[in-house]
Amino acid sequence: MMKGTSSFGKHCNKTHVLCHRPKARHLQKKKSTCGKCDYSAEQKSAKAQRRKTTRTSRTRHVKIVYRGVRRGFCEGTTPKPKRAAVAASVLLKDFNN
């Protein structure tokens, strides 16, 4: 028969639930707003825009994407050998002369 102090802590054990927009557990049940994407609030404020833009959370993939942009998204090719080609051309010139 636990009706005293020990049972009071077991009433509300989840303050945040899954938000359907970012698929993360940041939606506060009592405020009914998401801390990650600011769902269910007006999306016109500058603060909400700052929360949602790029580089507000983990951006591990961004440098990989930028590297692909610089290289023209070429995949599955072998790079040209730089040092070996230069050294071979110098040796061939000396050998032919």
C-alpha positions in Angstrom: 0.0 0.0 0.0 2.2 2.8 -1.2 0.3 6.1 -0.9 3.0 8.1 0.7 6.2 9.9 -0.4 7.7 6.9 -2.3 4.8 6.9 -4.8 4.8 10.6 -5.6 7.8 10.4 -7.8 6.2 7.9 -10.2 3.4 10.0 -11.5 5.0 11.8 -14.4 8.1 10.1 -15.7 8.0 11.4 -19.3 8.1 15.1 -19.9 9.0 14.9 -23.6 7.4 12.7 -26.3 8.2 12.0 -29.9 7.6 15.0 -32.2 6.4 13.9 -35.6 8.3 16.6 -37.6 12.0 15.9 -36.7 11.2 12.4 -35.4 13.0 13.2 -32.1 11.9 13.2 -28.5 11.8 16.9 -27.9 8.1 17.7 -27.8 7.2 18.9 -24.3 3.9 17.4 -23.1 2.9 20.3 -20.9 3.9 23.2 -23.2 3.1 21.1 -26.3 6.0 22.7 -28.2 9.0 21.0 -29.7 12.4 22.2 -28.5 14.1 21.1 -31.7 11.9 22.4 -34.5 9.6 24.7 -32.5 6.5 22.8 -33.7 3.0 24.0 -32.8 4.2 27.6 -32.3 4.2 30.3 -34.9 6.9 29.8 -37.4 7.4 33.4 -38.3 9.6 34.6 -35.5 13.4 35.2 -36.0 14.2 32.9 -33.1 12.2 30.0 -34.7 14.0 30.6 -38.0 17.4 30.5 -36.2 16.5 27.2 -34.6 15.6 25.6 -37.8 18.4 26.7 -40.2 21.5 24.8 -41.2 24.3 24.4 -38.7 22.1 24.6 -35.7 22.6 20.9 -34.8 25.1 18.2 -35.9 26.4 18.9 -39.4 28.8 16.0 -39.8 27.7 15.4 -43.3 28.1 19.0 -44.5 31.8 18.9 -45.1 31.5 15.7 -47.0 28.8 17.3 -49.2 31.0 20.4 -49.8 34.0 18.1 -50.7 31.8 16.4 -53.2 30.7 19.7 -54.7 34.3 20.8 -55.1 35.3 17.5 -56.8 32.2 17.4 -59.1 30.6 14.4 -57.3 32.8 11.9 -59.1 32.6 8.5 -57.4 34.2 5.2 -58.1 37.2 6.6 -60.0 40.9 6.2 -59.0 42.8 9.5 -58.6 45.7 10.3 -60.9 49.0 9.6 -59.2 50.8 12.9 -58.7 54.3 12.1 -57.4 54.8 8.9 -59.3 53.8 10.5 -62.6 56.2 13.5 -62.1 59.1 11.3 -61.0 58.5 8.9 -63.9 58.4 11.7 -66.5 61.7 13.1 -65.1 63.4 9.7 -65.2 62.2 9.1 -68.8 63.5 12.5 -69.9 66.9 11.7 -68.4 67.0 8.2 -69.8 66.1 9.4 -73.3 68.7 12.1 -73.4 
